[in-house]
């Protein structure tokens, strides 16, 4: 195994995780979850204190989204009020309505025709086959779960610190070999730029190299945040045949990256495109016909860029690394309901906590 703490020949690390090592290290971004253990599903809400520039990049073959068109470069609006991730496949797309209803109650939204319209794009993942009780009757529970999560994010102490693993939208997530889950990470660069990422790993493929306890994202790990296992002894381990789960529409990895940089919509879209590289660094295979992979990008605009083209290239690489770490952290932290749902095993059940 590689010593995770060994000095790299290239010099000191580039930047460092923020104080929480979470998406909320980007000021003005809040996150909260709501889930149901019996349902084995849930919702995660990402809210902005003020409207933020937003864009998205969709790479999976089976995406499920709501209001994703508003994020296109040809659309009129540049800003959104939040993003919501939900389980339940297409049956979970009502979660955005739950977020909008709470925001509108509080006067949040774009003013038009004497009312307020919050813009909250949504993406869903498939978790209907994980053994949970999905017999909810005529009304899926995701709108109510989203209302609960939104109120938690807006509470006085909510939104800045949040749990990882089998929580919120990650409650019922799986990978091909292990439980999936929700993870997050951040990176603060030397010039004060901050990049944060949140991801829920529910892919057709694997976040770990098959037959090993090592994560595909191992080269980007900071401070043993997903176990410090390093890279396999030989690169031959990384050449093993890919392992897949599920069928068409049964998977998806969802991600959101945020930065305090001042970006227009076109540059935010480029950030989302570059951040997708992190998904391919953390999951193999990724962007398959079986997945609905999507990455959202948010820019709060607090910090102006002196050299926008060059600095965006660096922010995009930071986002790719941070998203890869978030995916690995989600799988590493998954668990908590093992007695009720023993299969597939969690990472810690299978490999323990230390090398």
C-alpha positions, 0 to 999 in steps of 0.5 A: 500500500502507498503511504497516504502521508508521504511527501509528493515529489512535486511539492506541497499540496495545492490548497487545503480542505476548508474548515468543514470539508463540506460544500458549505465552506463556500459561503452562502451555501446551505445543505439539509437532508430529510429521509425515511428509513423504512422507505430507504430513500430521501431528499437533499436540498442545496440552498443559496442565501441569495440567487446564484449563477447556475449551469449544468452538464448532463452526461449519463444516458438516463437522466431524470431532471426538472427545470434543467432547461432553465440552466441552458446557455440559451435560457433567459435566467442566469440565477437559481435559488437552490438545487434539490436531489431526490430518490424515487426516480421520476416519481420523486420529481415533486420534491422541487415543488416542496422546496419552492413552496417553503421558499415562496412562503418566506418571500424568496423567488423572482418577482413577477406578476405580483408574486414570487417564483423560486427557481429550483432545478432538480435531479433524481436517482433510481432507488426503487429496487433497494428493498424499501417500502415504496407502497406510498399510495397515491402521493409520493412522499418526496414533496413533504420530505423536501419541505422538511429539508428546506425548513431545516436548511433555513433554520437558525443553526441549519445548513452549514454542518450536515451528515454524510453517508446513508442520509438524505438522497443517499439513504438508498444509494448503492454501487456495483459492490457496496452501499453508495451514499452522499459525500462532500468535500472542499478545497481552499486555494492560496488566492482565497478562491473556494471550491466545494462539492457534494455528490450522491454515489449511486452508479452502475459502476464502482467507486472502489477498484474491484477486489481491493479496498482502494478508491479510484479517487485515491490520488486526490484524497486529503488527510485520510478523509476516506480511509487513507488506503492509497493506491493498490500495490500494482497498477494491474489491479486497476486493469480488472474487468469493470463490474456493473449493477442494475439495468437501464435507468436504475442508477445515477451519480448526482453532483453539485460544485460551488465556488465563491468566484464571480462567473457568468453563466457561460463560465459556470457551464464550463465549470460543470463540464470540467467538474464532470472529470471528477466523476470519471476519476472516482467511478468506473465505468461512468456516464454509462447508458445505465446512469443519469449522471449530472453535475450542477455548478453554482457561483456566488460571485463574491470574489472577482477574477483578475485573469478569468480564463486562466483562473477558471481553468484552475477552478475547474481542476479544483472542482474535478478533484473535489467532486472525486473526493466527495464521491469517495467520501459518500461511499466510505461514510455509508452505513448506519442501517446494516441490521435492516439492510445487510446487502450490499455491505457498506465499505466499513463492513467489508474493509473496516476502518483502517489499512 
